[in-house]
Amino acid sequence: MLSKVCVSDTETKLELYTKESKKVCVLKEGMVFRDDLGTSYSFLKSEGVGLCPKRTQMKNTSFTLYFQSISSEAGSFDLIEDKNAKHAHKPWIFEKVNLTQCVWK
């Protein structure tokens, strides 16, 4: 579940939360973060979870993904893990996440 989006001049911080017990890892190469203008942003780092293939057992836990700072012109974004990527297991798909409620700093 995507629980929070924070944007600064240097990065976009996405906080995700997993309710059910599962092993989680970040598909650094198999992840797309793009805005509704068609611009893709690079993954910078993760906190609270490892990069694949290192999986972290989680339940009722949040973790954070950092990307390049998204454009203030963007109205929404997609965060999609490639289901065909190596180590993909129940990939995340968040499409057209509304940014109009975000506070731009």
Biopython code that builds the backbone (N, CA, C, O; Angstrom):
import numpy as np
from Bio.PDB.StructureBuilder import StructureBuilder

atoms = [
    (1, "MET", "N", (0.840, -1.166, 0.000)),
    (1, "MET", "CA", (0.000, 0.000, 0.000)),
    (1, "MET", "C", (0.897, 1.245, 0.000)),
    (1, "MET", "O", (1.872, 1.309, 0.749)),
    (2, "LEU", "N", (0.575, 2.203, -0.817)),
    (2, "LEU", "CA", (1.303, 3.466, -0.869)),
    (2, "LEU", "C", (0.667, 4.402, 0.157)),
    (2, "LEU", "O", (-0.503, 4.760, 0.025)),
    (3, "SER", "N", (1.431, 4.802, 1.184)),
    (3, "SER", "CA", (0.823, 5.563, 2.268)),
    (3, "SER", "C", (1.177, 7.048, 2.268)),
    (3, "SER", "O", (0.423, 7.853, 2.815)),
    (4, "LYS", "N", (2.311, 7.431, 1.665)),
    (4, "LYS", "CA", (2.705, 8.843, 1.734)),
    (4, "LYS", "C", (3.607, 9.201, 0.554)),
    (4, "LYS", "O", (4.403, 8.380, 0.100)),
    (5, "VAL", "N", (3.475, 10.424, 0.068)),
    (5, "VAL", "CA", (4.339, 10.941, -0.990)),
    (5, "VAL", "C", (4.884, 12.289, -0.526)),
    (5, "VAL", "O", (4.108, 13.179, -0.175)),
    (6, "CYS", "N", (6.191, 12.449, -0.520)),
    (6, "CYS", "CA", (6.812, 13.723, -0.163)),
    (6, "CYS", "C", (7.760, 14.121, -1.285)),
    (6, "CYS", "O", (8.542, 13.303, -1.770)),
    (7, "VAL", "N", (7.686, 15.374, -1.689)),
    (7, "VAL", "CA", (8.526, 15.844, -2.784)),
    (7, "VAL", "C", (9.342, 17.042, -2.313)),
    (7, "VAL", "O", (8.806, 17.975, -1.715)),
    (8, "SER", "N", (10.639, 17.007, -2.589)),
    (8, "SER", "CA", (11.499, 18.151, -2.295)),
    (8, "SER", "C", (12.231, 18.533, -3.579)),
    (8, "SER", "O", (11.992, 17.940, -4.631)),
    (9, "ASP", "N", (13.118, 19.517, -3.497)),
    (9, "ASP", "CA", (13.883, 19.933, -4.676)),
    (9, "ASP", "C", (14.830, 18.845, -5.153)),
    (9, "ASP", "O", (15.204, 18.821, -6.326)),
    (10, "THR", "N", (15.222, 17.944, -4.259)),
    (10, "THR", "CA", (16.243, 16.958, -4.601)),
    (10, "THR", "C", (15.707, 15.546, -4.795)),
    (10, "THR", "O", (16.364, 14.726, -5.436)),
    (11, "GLU", "N", (14.517, 15.242, -4.251)),
    (11, "GLU", "CA", (14.039, 13.864, -4.348)),
    (11, "GLU", "C", (12.534, 13.765, -4.163)),
    (11, "GLU", "O", (11.882, 14.683, -3.667)),
    (12, "THR", "N", (12.005, 12.618, -4.580)),
    (12, "THR", "CA", (10.628, 12.240, -4.307)),
    (12, "THR", "C", (10.706, 11.047, -3.376)),
    (12, "THR", "O", (11.388, 10.065, -3.667)),
    (13, "LYS", "N", (10.009, 11.133, -2.263)),
    (13, "LYS", "CA", (10.055, 10.085, -1.243)),
    (13, "LYS", "C", (8.685, 9.419, -1.201)),
    (13, "LYS", "O", (7.676, 10.078, -0.946)),
    (14, "LEU", "N", (8.651, 8.120, -1.450)),
    (14, "LEU", "CA", (7.400, 7.369, -1.432)),
    (14, "LEU", "C", (7.441, 6.394, -0.261)),
    (14, "LEU", "O", (8.323, 5.539, -0.182)),
    (15, "GLU", "N", (6.482, 6.531, 0.642)),
    (15, "GLU", "CA", (6.415, 5.595, 1.760)),
    (15, "GLU", "C", (5.371, 4.543, 1.440)),
    (15, "GLU", "O", (4.220, 4.860, 1.138)),
    (16, "LEU", "N", (5.786, 3.291, 1.509)),
    (16, "LEU", "CA", (4.888, 2.169, 1.264)),
    (16, "LEU", "C", (4.724, 1.383, 2.556)),
    (16, "LEU", "O", (5.576, 1.438, 3.442)),
    (17, "TYR", "N", (3.629, 0.659, 2.652)),
    (17, "TYR", "CA", (3.295, -0.055, 3.876)),
    (17, "TYR", "C", (2.776, -1.433, 3.507)),
    (17, "TYR", "O", (1.921, -1.571, 2.631)),
    (18, "THR", "N", (3.291, -2.444, 4.174)),
    (18, "THR", "CA", (2.796, -3.786, 3.907)),
    (18, "THR", "C", (2.040, -4.288, 5.128)),
    (18, "THR", "O", (2.578, -4.303, 6.235)),
    (19, "LYS", "N", (0.785, -4.702, 4.925)),
    (19, "LYS", "CA", (-0.060, -5.171, 6.030)),
    (19, "LYS", "C", (0.157, -6.653, 6.297)),
    (19, "LYS", "O", (0.412, -7.064, 7.429)),
    (20, "GLU", "N", (0.048, -7.464, 5.215)),
    (20, "GLU", "CA", (0.167, -8.896, 5.424)),
    (20, "GLU", "C", (1.635, -9.296, 5.534)),
    (20, "GLU", "O", (2.524, -8.586, 5.064)),
    (21, "SER", "N", (1.869, -10.432, 6.157)),
    (21, "SER", "CA", (3.231, -10.933, 6.338)),
    (21, "SER", "C", (3.768, -11.443, 5.006)),
    (21, "SER", "O", (3.196, -12.352, 4.403)),
    (22, "LYS", "N", (4.870, -10.855, 4.551)),
    (22, "LYS", "CA", (5.487, -11.324, 3.315)),
    (22, "LYS", "C", (6.928, -10.858, 3.244)),
    (22, "LYS", "O", (7.350, -9.959, 3.972)),
    (23, "LYS", "N", (7.672, -11.492, 2.348)),
    (23, "LYS", "CA", (9.062, -11.103, 2.126)),
    (23, "LYS", "C", (9.088, -10.100, 0.993)),
    (23, "LYS", "O", (8.541, -10.343, -0.082)),
    (24, "VAL", "N", (9.730, -8.965, 1.244)),
    (24, "VAL", "CA", (9.710, -7.846, 0.302)),
    (24, "VAL", "C", (11.129, -7.500, -0.120)),
    (24, "VAL", "O", (12.061, -7.550, 0.683)),
    (25, "CYS", "N", (11.279, -7.146, -1.398)),
    (25, "CYS", "CA", (12.541, -6.590, -1.875)),
    (25, "CYS", "C", (12.228, -5.575, -2.968)),
    (25, "CYS", "O", (11.134, -5.577, -3.531)),
    (26, "VAL", "N", (13.188, -4.716, -3.262)),
    (26, "VAL", "CA", (13.001, -3.651, -4.249)),
    (26, "VAL", "C", (13.651, -4.056, -5.563)),
    (26, "VAL", "O", (14.837, -4.382, -5.607)),
    (27, "LEU", "N", (12.869, -4.034, -6.625)),
    (27, "LEU", "CA", (13.367, -4.349, -7.967)),
    (27, "LEU", "C", (13.982, -3.086, -8.568)),
    (27, "LEU", "O", (13.325, -2.356, -9.310)),
    (28, "LYS", "N", (15.228, -2.842, -8.244)),
    (28, "LYS", "CA", (15.878, -1.610, -8.698)),
    (28, "LYS", "C", (15.853, -1.478, -10.223)),
    (28, "LYS", "O", (15.560, -0.404, -10.748)),
    (29, "GLU", "N", (16.160, -2.560, -10.928)),
    (29, "GLU", "CA", (16.195, -2.491, -12.396)),
    (29, "GLU", "C", (14.821, -2.653, -13.028)),
    (29, "GLU", "O", (14.614, -2.247, -14.172)),
    (30, "GLY", "N", (13.879, -3.243, -12.297)),
    (30, "GLY", "CA", (12.583, -3.552, -12.903)),
    (30, "GLY", "C", (11.464, -2.647, -12.457)),
    (30, "GLY", "O", (10.301, -3.052, -12.457)),
    (31, "MET", "N", (11.796, -1.413, -12.073)),
    (31, "MET", "CA", (10.787, -0.505, -11.556)),
    (31, "MET", "C", (10.710, 0.763, -12.401)),
    (31, "MET", "O", (11.729, 1.324, -12.806)),
    (32, "VAL", "N", (9.478, 1.200, -12.657)),
    (32, "VAL", "CA", (9.263, 2.426, -13.432)),
    (32, "VAL", "C", (8.538, 3.432, -12.539)),
    (32, "VAL", "O", (7.504, 3.118, -11.949)),
    (33, "PHE", "N", (9.082, 4.629, -12.446)),
    (33, "PHE", "CA", (8.433, 5.737, -11.746)),
    (33, "PHE", "C", (8.344, 6.864, -12.761)),
    (33, "PHE", "O", (9.362, 7.442, -13.143)),
    (34, "ARG", "N", (7.124, 7.179, -13.203)),
    (34, "ARG", "CA", (6.967, 8.206, -14.237)),
    (34, "ARG", "C", (5.746, 9.059, -13.944)),
    (34, "ARG", "O", (4.795, 8.624, -13.294)),
    (35, "ASP", "N", (5.801, 10.291, -14.445)),
    (35, "ASP", "CA", (4.673, 11.190, -14.234)),
    (35, "ASP", "C", (3.735, 11.170, -15.442)),
    (35, "ASP", "O", (4.016, 10.526, -16.454)),
    (36, "ASP", "N", (2.625, 11.882, -15.316)),
    (36, "ASP", "CA", (1.621, 11.903, -16.383)),
    (36, "ASP", "C", (2.067, 12.713, -17.591)),
    (36, "ASP", "O", (1.360, 12.759, -18.597)),
    (37, "LEU", "N", (3.237, 13.356, -17.505)),
    (37, "LEU", "CA", (3.810, 14.071, -18.650)),
    (37, "LEU", "C", (4.713, 13.153, -19.466)),
    (37, "LEU", "O", (5.225, 13.548, -20.514)),
    (38, "GLY", "N", (4.910, 11.908, -18.975)),
    (38, "GLY", "CA", (5.729, 10.937, -19.692)),
    (38, "GLY", "C", (7.186, 10.902, -19.266)),
    (38, "GLY", "O", (7.981, 10.172, -19.858)),
    (39, "THR", "N", (7.555, 11.682, -18.246)),
    (39, "THR", "CA", (8.937, 11.706, -17.778)),
    (39, "THR", "C", (9.156, 10.586, -16.770)),
    (39, "THR", "O", (8.363, 10.414, -15.844)),
    (40, "SER", "N", (10.241, 9.817, -16.952)),
    (40, "SER", "CA", (10.614, 8.780, -15.985)),
    (40, "SER", "C", (11.703, 9.315, -15.076)),
    (40, "SER", "O", (12.539, 10.117, -15.492)),
    (41, "TYR", "N", (11.684, 8.860, -13.825)),
    (41, "TYR", "CA", (12.645, 9.326, -12.819)),
    (41, "TYR", "C", (13.443, 8.152, -12.277)),
    (41, "TYR", "O", (12.911, 7.058, -12.089)),
    (42, "SER", "N", (14.722, 8.391, -12.030)),
    (42, "SER", "CA", (15.625, 7.328, -11.581)),
    (42, "SER", "C", (15.441, 7.011, -10.104)),
    (42, "SER", "O", (15.190, 7.889, -9.278)),
    (43, "PHE", "N", (15.576, 5.718, -9.802)),
    (43, "PHE", "CA", (15.578, 5.237, -8.424)),
    (43, "PHE", "C", (16.884, 5.665, -7.769)),
    (43, "PHE", "O", (17.951, 5.517, -8.364)),
    (44, "LEU", "N", (16.813, 6.199, -6.543)),
    (44, "LEU", "CA", (18.010, 6.633, -5.829)),
    (44, "LEU", "C", (18.404, 5.651, -4.735)),
    (44, "LEU", "O", (19.550, 5.205, -4.688)),
    (45, "LYS", "N", (17.456, 5.307, -3.847)),
    (45, "LYS", "CA", (17.773, 4.391, -2.748)),
    (45, "LYS", "C", (16.492, 3.920, -2.086)),
    (45, "LYS", "O", (15.403, 4.417, -2.373)),
    (46, "SER", "N", (16.643, 2.956, -1.199)),
    (46, "SER", "CA", (15.510, 2.498, -0.393)),
    (46, "SER", "C", (15.931, 2.501, 1.072)),
    (46, "SER", "O", (17.114, 2.387, 1.393)),
    (47, "GLU", "N", (14.943, 2.635, 1.956)),
    (47, "GLU", "CA", (15.181, 2.568, 3.403)),
    (47, "GLU", "C", (14.177, 1.597, 3.994)),
    (47, "GLU", "O", (12.985, 1.668, 3.697)),
    (48, "GLY", "N", (14.663, 0.685, 4.835)),
    (48, "GLY", "CA", (13.763, -0.245, 5.514)),
    (48, "GLY", "C", (13.522, -1.529, 4.763)),
    (48, "GLY", "O", (12.842, -2.425, 5.263)),
    (49, "VAL", "N", (14.077, -1.634, 3.557)),
    (49, "VAL", "CA", (13.934, -2.850, 2.755)),
    (49, "VAL", "C", (15.148, -2.954, 1.832)),
    (49, "VAL", "O", (15.691, -1.942, 1.388)),
    (50, "GLY", "N", (15.565, -4.189, 1.551)),
    (50, "GLY", "CA", (16.747, -4.396, 0.720)),
    (50, "GLY", "C", (16.421, -4.484, -0.757)),
    (50, "GLY", "O", (15.264, -4.638, -1.150)),
    (51, "LEU", "N", (17.468, -4.382, -1.568)),
    (51, "LEU", "CA", (17.325, -4.570, -3.008)),
    (51, "LEU", "C", (17.296, -6.066, -3.309)),
    (51, "LEU", "O", (17.971, -6.847, -2.639)),
    (52, "CYS", "N", (16.522, -6.467, -4.308)),
    (52, "CYS", "CA", (16.458, -7.873, -4.701)),
    (52, "CYS", "C", (17.858, -8.350, -5.095)),
    (52, "CYS", "O", (18.621, -7.563, -5.656)),
    (53, "PRO", "N", (18.216, -9.572, -4.832)),
    (53, "PRO", "CA", (17.356, -10.666, -4.344)),
    (53, "PRO", "C", (17.225, -10.740, -2.823)),
    (53, "PRO", "O", (16.571, -11.653, -2.319)),
    (54, "LYS", "N", (17.824, -9.811, -2.074)),
    (54, "LYS", "CA", (17.735, -9.836, -0.609)),
    (54, "LYS", "C", (16.331, -9.428, -0.178)),
    (54, "LYS", "O", (15.923, -8.282, -0.367)),
    (55, "ARG", "N", (15.599, -10.368, 0.398)),
    (55, "ARG", "CA", (14.229, -10.092, 0.817)),
    (55, "ARG", "C", (14.167, -9.853, 2.327)),
    (55, "ARG", "O", (14.901, -10.471, 3.098)),
    (56, "THR", "N", (13.279, -8.948, 2.729)),
    (56, "THR", "CA", (13.086, -8.620, 4.131)),
    (56, "THR", "C", (11.697, -9.087, 4.546)),
    (56, "THR", "O", (10.711, -8.735, 3.899)),
    (57, "GLN", "N", (11.603, -9.871, 5.610)),
    (57, "GLN", "CA", (10.305, -10.321, 6.116)),
    (57, "GLN", "C", (9.602, -9.134, 6.777)),
    (57, "GLN", "O", (10.160, -8.496, 7.670)),
    (58, "MET", "N", (8.387, -8.844, 6.338)),
    (58, "MET", "CA", (7.669, -7.678, 6.865)),
    (58, "MET", "C", (6.221, -7.996, 7.152)),
    (58, "MET", "O", (5.605, -8.823, 6.481)),
    (59, "LYS", "N", (5.687, -7.334, 8.151)),
    (59, "LYS", "CA", (4.250, -7.356, 8.445)),
    (59, "LYS", "C", (3.942, -6.080, 9.209)),
    (59, "LYS", "O", (4.613, -5.763, 10.192)),
    (60, "ASN", "N", (2.922, -5.340, 8.759)),
    (60, "ASN", "CA", (2.570, -4.054, 9.374)),
    (60, "ASN", "C", (3.792, -3.148, 9.497)),
    (60, "ASN", "O", (4.054, -2.558, 10.545)),
    (61, "THR", "N", (4.528, -3.057, 8.395)),
    (61, "THR", "CA", (5.789, -2.311, 8.381)),
    (61, "THR", "C", (5.811, -1.353, 7.206)),
    (61, "THR", "O", (5.314, -1.669, 6.126)),
    (62, "SER", "N", (6.390, -0.180, 7.422)),
    (62, "SER", "CA", (6.550, 0.760, 6.317)),
    (62, "SER", "C", (8.004, 0.768, 5.855)),
    (62, "SER", "O", (8.917, 0.458, 6.620)),
    (63, "PHE", "N", (8.195, 1.127, 4.600)),
    (63, "PHE", "CA", (9.527, 1.310, 4.036)),
    (63, "PHE", "C", (9.445, 2.436, 3.026)),
    (63, "PHE", "O", (8.355, 2.824, 2.606)),
    (64, "THR", "N", (10.595, 2.961, 2.637)),
    (64, "THR", "CA", (10.621, 4.168, 1.812)),
    (64, "THR", "C", (11.468, 3.965, 0.565)),
    (64, "THR", "O", (12.549, 3.378, 0.618)),
    (65, "LEU", "N", (10.962, 4.457, -0.551)),
    (65, "LEU", "CA", (11.705, 4.468, -1.814)),
    (65, "LEU", "C", (11.983, 5.919, -2.179)),
    (65, "LEU", "O", (11.120, 6.783, -2.025)),
    (66, "TYR", "N", (13.186, 6.178, -2.659)),
    (66, "TYR", "CA", (13.583, 7.527, -3.065)),
    (66, "TYR", "C", (13.870, 7.544, -4.562)),
    (66, "TYR", "O", (14.561, 6.671, -5.087)),
    (67, "PHE", "N", (13.327, 8.553, -5.238)),
    (67, "PHE", "CA", (13.554, 8.763, -6.662)),
    (67, "PHE", "C", (13.997, 10.207, -6.871)),
    (67, "PHE", "O", (13.959, 11.023, -5.950)),
    (68, "GLN", "N", (14.420, 10.506, -8.103)),
    (68, "GLN", "CA", (14.701, 11.897, -8.455)),
    (68, "GLN", "C", (13.432, 12.713, -8.207)),
    (68, "GLN", "O", (12.327, 12.170, -8.210)),
    (69, "SER", "N", (13.597, 14.008, -7.996)),
    (69, "SER", "CA", (12.468, 14.885, -7.711)),
    (69, "SER", "C", (11.527, 14.988, -8.920)),
    (69, "SER", "O", (11.952, 15.317, -10.027)),
    (70, "ILE", "N", (10.252, 14.701, -8.686)),
    (70, "ILE", "CA", (9.258, 14.735, -9.762)),
    (70, "ILE", "C", (8.900, 16.196, -10.095)),
    (70, "ILE", "O", (8.942, 17.063, -9.221)),
    (71, "SER", "N", (8.559, 16.451, -11.325)),
    (71, "SER", "CA", (8.234, 17.802, -11.783)),
    (71, "SER", "C", (7.012, 18.372, -11.055)),
    (71, "SER", "O", (6.035, 17.661, -10.820)),
    (72, "SER", "N", (7.075, 19.651, -10.704)),
    (72, "SER", "CA", (5.930, 20.300, -10.061)),
    (72, "SER", "C", (4.770, 20.476, -11.041)),
    (72, "SER", "O", (3.657, 20.811, -10.635)),
    (73, "GLU", "N", (5.031, 20.250, -12.332)),
    (73, "GLU", "CA", (3.978, 20.316, -13.355)),
    (73, "GLU", "C", (3.145, 19.040, -13.391)),
    (73, "GLU", "O", (2.048, 19.028, -13.950)),
    (74, "ALA", "N", (3.660, 17.970, -12.800)),
    (74, "ALA", "CA", (2.985, 16.671, -12.868)),
    (74, "ALA", "C", (1.705, 16.676, -12.039)),
    (74, "ALA", "O", (1.661, 17.246, -10.949)),
    (75, "GLY", "N", (0.668, 16.035, -12.569)),
    (75, "GLY", "CA", (-0.594, 15.919, -11.843)),
    (75, "GLY", "C", (-0.776, 14.563, -11.196)),
    (75, "GLY", "O", (-1.524, 14.424, -10.228)),
    (76, "SER", "N", (-0.084, 13.551, -11.736)),
    (76, "SER", "CA", (-0.164, 12.203, -11.178)),
    (76, "SER", "C", (1.088, 11.428, -11.578)),
    (76, "SER", "O", (1.886, 11.892, -12.392)),
    (77, "PHE", "N", (1.249, 10.238, -10.993)),
    (77, "PHE", "CA", (2.383, 9.388, -11.356)),
    (77, "PHE", "C", (1.990, 7.921, -11.321)),
    (77, "PHE", "O", (0.972, 7.540, -10.742)),
    (78, "ASP", "N", (2.826, 7.110, -11.957)),
    (78, "ASP", "CA", (2.712, 5.650, -11.913)),
    (78, "ASP", "C", (3.976, 5.109, -11.255)),
    (78, "ASP", "O", (5.075, 5.599, -11.519)),
    (79, "LEU", "N", (3.825, 4.109, -10.406)),
    (79, "LEU", "CA", (4.940, 3.360, -9.839)),
    (79, "LEU", "C", (4.648, 1.900, -10.139)),
    (79, "LEU", "O", (3.732, 1.306, -9.571)),
    (80, "ILE", "N", (5.441, 1.328, -11.042)),
    (80, "ILE", "CA", (5.148, -0.009, -11.545)),
    (80, "ILE", "C", (6.405, -0.868, -11.501)),
    (80, "ILE", "O", (7.467, -0.459, -11.970)),
    (81, "GLU", "N", (6.271, -2.070, -10.930)),
    (81, "GLU", "CA", (7.351, -3.053, -10.981)),
    (81, "GLU", "C", (7.078, -3.973, -12.158)),
    (81, "GLU", "O", (5.946, -4.411, -12.366)),
    (82, "ASP", "N", (8.106, -4.258, -12.916)),
    (82, "ASP", "CA", (7.995, -5.120, -14.090)),
    (82, "ASP", "C", (7.751, -6.563, -13.651)),
    (82, "ASP", "O", (8.598, -7.165, -12.992)),
    (83, "LYS", "N", (6.599, -7.113, -14.016)),
    (83, "LYS", "CA", (6.276, -8.483, -13.616)),
    (83, "LYS", "C", (7.202, -9.509, -14.235)),
    (83, "LYS", "O", (7.271, -10.645, -13.766)),
    (84, "ASN", "N", (7.920, -9.123, -15.291)),
    (84, "ASN", "CA", (8.856, -10.036, -15.943)),
    (84, "ASN", "C", (10.293, -9.901, -15.435)),
    (84, "ASN", "O", (11.182, -10.635, -15.868)),
    (85, "ALA", "N", (10.513, -8.964, -14.522)),
    (85, "ALA", "CA", (11.873, -8.748, -14.011)),
    (85, "ALA", "C", (12.311, -9.941, -13.158)),
    (85, "ALA", "O", (11.490, -10.624, -12.546)),
    (86, "LYS", "N", (13.606, -10.168, -13.135)),
    (86, "LYS", "CA", (14.167, -11.216, -12.291)),
    (86, "LYS", "C", (13.805, -10.899, -10.842)),
    (86, "LYS", "O", (13.893, -9.743, -10.428)),
    (87, "HIS", "N", (13.411, -11.876, -10.084)),
    (87, "HIS", "CA", (13.018, -11.766, -8.677)),
    (87, "HIS", "C", (11.639, -11.144, -8.470)),
    (87, "HIS", "O", (11.240, -10.936, -7.324)),
    (88, "ALA", "N", (10.898, -10.841, -9.532)),
    (88, "ALA", "CA", (9.561, -10.253, -9.361)),
    (88, "ALA", "C", (8.618, -11.274, -8.743)),
    (88, "ALA", "O", (8.547, -12.421, -9.186)),
    (89, "HIS", "N", (7.896, -10.846, -7.716)),
    (89, "HIS", "CA", (6.913, -11.700, -7.054)),
    (89, "HIS", "C", (5.802, -10.780, -6.563)),
    (89, "HIS", "O", (6.030, -9.952, -5.681)),
    (90, "LYS", "N", (4.606, -10.916, -7.123)),
    (90, "LYS", "CA", (3.508, -10.002, -6.809)),
    (90, "LYS", "C", (3.973, -8.553, -6.923)),
    (90, "LYS", "O", (4.005, -7.833, -5.924)),
    (91, "PRO", "N", (4.331, -8.122, -8.124)),
    (91, "PRO", "CA", (4.860, -6.755, -8.300)),
    (91, "PRO", "C", (3.836, -5.675, -7.959)),
    (91, "PRO", "O", (2.627, -5.874, -8.077)),
    (92, "TRP", "N", (4.357, -4.528, -7.532)),
    (92, "TRP", "CA", (3.503, -3.378, -7.215)),
    (92, "TRP", "C", (3.061, -2.708, -8.498)),
    (92, "TRP", "O", (3.822, -2.605, -9.461)),
    (93, "ILE", "N", (1.821, -2.256, -8.494)),
    (93, "ILE", "CA", (1.336, -1.418, -9.589)),
    (93, "ILE", "C", (0.465, -0.326, -8.970)),
    (93, "ILE", "O", (-0.635, -0.592, -8.487)),
    (94, "PHE", "N", (0.971, 0.892, -8.994)),
    (94, "PHE", "CA", (0.208, 2.058, -8.558)),
    (94, "PHE", "C", (0.119, 2.956, -9.785)),
    (94, "PHE", "O", (1.133, 3.477, -10.249)),
    (95, "GLU", "N", (-1.084, 3.139, -10.308)),
    (95, "GLU", "CA", (-1.247, 3.938, -11.515)),
    (95, "GLU", "C", (-2.067, 5.183, -11.238)),
    (95, "GLU", "O", (-3.013, 5.170, -10.451)),
    (96, "LYS", "N", (-1.675, 6.267, -11.911)),
    (96, "LYS", "CA", (-2.392, 7.537, -11.841)),
    (96, "LYS", "C", (-2.629, 8.000, -10.397)),
    (96, "LYS", "O", (-3.736, 8.398, -10.033)),
    (97, "VAL", "N", (-1.564, 7.938, -9.584)),
    (97, "VAL", "CA", (-1.651, 8.416, -8.201)),
    (97, "VAL", "C", (-1.700, 9.941, -8.236)),
    (97, "VAL", "O", (-0.799, 10.581, -8.778)),
    (98, "ASN", "N", (-2.742, 10.518, -7.664)),
    (98, "ASN", "CA", (-3.000, 11.950, -7.728)),
    (98, "ASN", "C", (-1.993, 12.738, -6.894)),
    (98, "ASN", "O", (-1.785, 12.439, -5.718)),
    (99, "LEU", "N", (-1.373, 13.738, -7.504)),
    (99, "LEU", "CA", (-0.402, 14.578, -6.807)),
    (99, "LEU", "C", (-0.966, 15.942, -6.423)),
    (99, "LEU", "O", (-0.259, 16.745, -5.816)),
    (100, "THR", "N", (-2.205, 16.216, -6.757)),
    (100, "THR", "CA", (-2.726, 17.560, -6.522)),
    (100, "THR", "C", (-2.885, 17.881, -5.035)),
    (100, "THR", "O", (-2.989, 19.052, -4.668)),
    (101, "GLN", "N", (-2.907, 16.862, -4.176)),
    (101, "GLN", "CA", (-3.011, 17.095, -2.738)),
    (101, "GLN", "C", (-1.632, 17.228, -2.081)),
    (101, "GLN", "O", (-1.545, 17.483, -0.880)),
    (102, "CYS", "N", (-0.571, 17.058, -2.848)),
    (102, "CYS", "CA", (0.789, 17.148, -2.307)),
    (102, "CYS", "C", (1.141, 18.581, -1.968)),
    (102, "CYS", "O", (0.666, 19.523, -2.603)),
    (103, "VAL", "N", (1.970, 18.730, -0.968)),
    (103, "VAL", "CA", (2.508, 20.042, -0.633)),
    (103, "VAL", "C", (3.898, 20.129, -1.248)),
    (103, "VAL", "O", (4.800, 19.386, -0.860)),
    (104, "TRP", "N", (4.072, 21.038, -2.211)),
    (104, "TRP", "CA", (5.361, 21.195, -2.878)),
    (104, "TRP", "C", (6.232, 22.123, -2.049)),
    (104, "TRP", "O", (5.821, 23.229, -1.696)),
    (105, "LYS", "N", (7.439, 21.661, -1.741)),
    (105, "LYS", "CA", (8.365, 22.469, -0.929)),
    (105, "LYS", "C", (9.403, 23.113, -1.803)),
    (105, "LYS", "O", (10.270, 23.831, -1.305)),
]
sb = StructureBuilder()
sb.init_structure("model")
sb.init_model(0)
sb.init_chain("A")
sb.init_seg("    ")
for serial, (resi, resn, name, xyz) in enumerate(atoms, 1):
    if name == "N":
        sb.init_residue(resn, " ", resi, " ")
    sb.init_atom(name, np.array(xyz, "f"), 0.0, 1.0, " ", f" {name:<3s}", serial, name[0])
structure = sb.get_structure()
